[in-house]
Amino acid sequence: MSDQQNTPEQTPEAQPDIAKQPESIEAAAAADETVNVWDAEVQLADDATSGEPVQSETIIEPLDPHFVPKLEEDQPAHDADELFDCTIIGGGPTGLYGAFYAGMREMKTKIIDSLGELGGQVSALYPEKLIYDVAGFPAVKGKELIQGCIEQGLQFGPAVCLGEKVEHLEKHPDGLFTLTTEASHGVMKQHRTKTLIVAAGVGAFAPRKLPGAQPELDALEGTEVFYFVKDLEVFRDQNILIVGGGDSAMDWAMMLEPLAKSTTLIHRRDKWRAHEDSVKKVLASSVDVRTFVEVKSVEVEGAKIQSAVVFNNKTKAEDTLPVDKIVMCLGFIANIGPIKEWGLEIEAGGIKVDPGSMASNIPGIYAAGDIARYEGKLGLIATGFGEAATAANYAKHHVDPHSRVFPGHSSERDGH
Ligand SMILES: Cc1cc2nc3c(=O)[nH]c(=O)nc-3n(C[C@H](O)[C@H](O)[C@H](O)COP(=O)(O)OP(=O)(O)OC[C@H]3O[C@@H](n4cnc5c(N)ncnc54)[C@H](O)[C@@H]3O)c2cc1C
């Protein structure tokens, strides 16, 4: 345990709560402000360049519904010319439910998300929190809800493209669309589609990076520097540096400590954004916890991290730590920037839609979930599900005008 005095506190600095004031999201994004979305801290950005996406991955059908897509090197690349009936921007709860519905309506469907994992805000910001207001679940942990959404959403085998931020939208005279995405290290890809459901929440999520971090660390993402931990074995017998003071920093400290050679957790303040119980467990463990401490520089030799120089931001005292792997738990940047450039009617920082069909001002483009705006809008998971179902059914009708908008009851699908 650290010899420093640590005071677990649960009092985040007061910031505007965007979820309760969606009309202020535009101004907050324009000012690149850090805001609270419910009680999680998110930095909003309003330009198309902030929030570099993480490593890119494309997964093509068939997908085992019990398999949660992860970033892996050798997934097949999809054919850029392949035309999809319905492309969904956003793999949060709304996008996943939209993928389920589009699949049930026999549309060839694709999900694109800037993050390296599915689940949107729920996975990124509060996987361990209990949610009480999703129909059918008196109380459900965020990660369990998302596991169910993934199983349901992927059962018809949509293509899933993770780690790609949609930057540009082009509408062609024949009514088709081409989306251009940017993946890691500036790799651009194209996706063709007949319809689009924008389920982009509060914008493209990307892990927040260390302020002023050395550019060479970018190339080490996924091997030496991690924003998401997928494979614990990578950390066995390693000297691990965890940066951050929230729940994910605490969770990874507890997960990695038993198999690591050493685990050090540094945080720039002495106030934690994590559950008090998690903080207590970490402080009672062998994790070397240091508060008011930040990274000054990282020594890299070849493609390997050797050590990190950290400094106390109060005393300015420096220390060199042996480090093999760094896990950054610095929160996320949400960037709504690119979507505003696509000719969609924007209202209160979201996409204005007709609530009866979730159609935007551009025929063939629908919006659902937190990004959709209409009078009386409630930014809830429950409303996102309903909106996704509406959007997918109208998208089906757009692709095939002979098909009915109303899908019939799913319980009658088996003929019983
Ligand atoms: C701490 C916290 C607690 C909450 N608790 C509750 C609760 O108890 N009950 C409740 O109903 N709601 C709750 N919410 C709100 C709820 O999480 C949101 O309403 C819900 O996540 C919205 O889902 P979504 O799919 O519309 O958007 P998101 O979950 O935000 O997902 C959108 C996805 O789109 C991706 N994306 C955006 N733009 C692009 C782009 N250009 N290219 C590629 N990908 C893009 C993002 O990376 C993201 O993954 C809570 C939110 C927070 C932060």
The ligand as a Gaussian input file, in Angstrom:
#p B3LYP/6-31G(d) Opt

LIG

0 1
 C      -23.388000       8.007000     -15.758000
 C      -24.645000       7.867000     -16.577000
 C      -25.752000       7.241000     -16.036000
 C      -26.925000       7.107000     -16.793000
 N      -27.989000       6.467000     -16.228000
 C      -29.099000       6.266000     -16.965000
 C      -30.222000       5.579000     -16.425000
 O      -30.229000       5.178000     -15.269000
 N      -31.300000       5.396000     -17.231000
 C      -31.351000       5.850000     -18.516000
 O      -32.354000       5.625000     -19.199000
 N      -30.303000       6.512000     -19.049000
 C      -29.190000       6.735000     -18.317000
 N      -28.134000       7.417000     -18.851000
 C      -28.258000       7.917000     -20.241000
 C      -28.055000       6.769000     -21.240000
 O      -26.803000       6.160000     -21.051000
 C      -28.183000       7.314000     -22.638000
 O      -29.476000       7.834000     -22.817000
 C      -27.937000       6.199000     -23.650000
 O      -26.635000       5.687000     -23.536000
 C      -28.134000       6.735000     -25.063000
 O      -27.864000       5.692000     -25.933000
 P      -27.469000       5.973000     -27.443000
 O      -27.240000       4.619000     -28.037000
 O      -28.477000       6.883000     -28.051000
 O      -26.101000       6.802000     -27.371000
 P      -24.682000       6.396000     -26.745000
 O      -24.820000       5.437000     -25.647000
 O      -24.035000       7.697000     -26.458000
 O      -23.942000       5.686000     -27.946000
 C      -23.602000       6.433000     -29.086000
 C      -22.426000       5.791000     -29.771000
 O      -22.235000       6.436000     -31.027000
 C      -20.864000       6.538000     -31.313000
 N      -20.657000       7.630000     -32.263000
 C      -21.102000       8.895000     -32.161000
 N      -20.730000       9.623000     -33.236000
 C      -20.023000       8.782000     -34.034000
 C      -19.351000       8.946000     -35.273000
 N      -19.328000      10.138000     -35.935000
 N      -18.714000       7.877000     -35.794000
 C      -18.717000       6.672000     -35.151000
 N      -19.325000       6.475000     -33.960000
 C      -19.972000       7.510000     -33.415000
 C      -20.246000       6.841000     -29.937000
 O      -18.870000       6.476000     -29.911000
 C      -21.103000       5.976000     -29.005000
 O      -20.521000       4.722000     -28.763000
 C      -26.982000       7.595000     -18.119000
 C      -25.844000       8.215000     -18.679000
 C      -24.691000       8.354000     -17.925000
 C      -23.480000       9.000000     -18.547000

